Amino acid sequence: MIIAIDGPAGSGKSTVAKLVAEKLGFHYLDTGAMYRAVAFRALVDGVRLTDEERVGLIAENCEVSFAHDEGEALPTRVFIDGQDVTAAIRAPQVDDAVSAVASLQRVRAAMVKQQRRIGAQDDIVIEGRDIGTVVFPDAELKVFLTASPEERSRRRAAQQAAQGVLVDPAGVRDAIDKRDLADSTRQIAPLTPAPDARVIDTTGLSLDEVVARVVAYIEVWRP
Ligand code: DC
């Protein structure tokens, strides 16, 4: 069974997807991490982010893989061609670069191919932007999480503070707004709920409440 969890930055997607996977003993795939890994490599190689030929070649020739941290239930360590980029892909420079990279057709085609291969494992929670619409349109359950821009900026700032990053709240809001606009207006696979997705507005809901709703949807499938 594939559970697709899509939504914008700060919608709670990652936390919810991980908790649902842990609770159900499912595999877990963070597709945003894959685009981030490609963006990171492009930055390190000094490639212009809009150069589809060169960024496309990086995406087509790399392998993004995941591993478990010791004692962790889910594979949250991220590698590109064997290089551990778990922390590096969360840097603000990657935040700023990733939307441009993720809007390139060749990058998306290469990542979708890797995602379909990884997702072929049975029972998996996959989080992203286009999982229910493009990558696995036949997923048994599609959830689309949203939250108000204020709430999403607040969560993102808290996440950065927890990672020890010096937080500028206005900058966080600006970065979220820019990324939302780029992700939802791009020509290929824009961020939008699948027609058959269950949309949950997580503003004002606790994490437990959101997880409980998702699990309740699943129980309809697996009584
Ligand atoms: O979920 P995230 O913030 O780590 O995602 C990073 C970027 O990757 C985000 O700007 C949108 C893009 N992305 C995408 O285009 N398609 C996906 N399936 C996942 C992420």
Residues whose N, C-alpha, C, O or C-beta is under 5 A from the ligand:
A	BS01	DC	A9 T31 G32 A33 Y35 V98 S99 A102 E127 G128 R129 D130 R179 D183
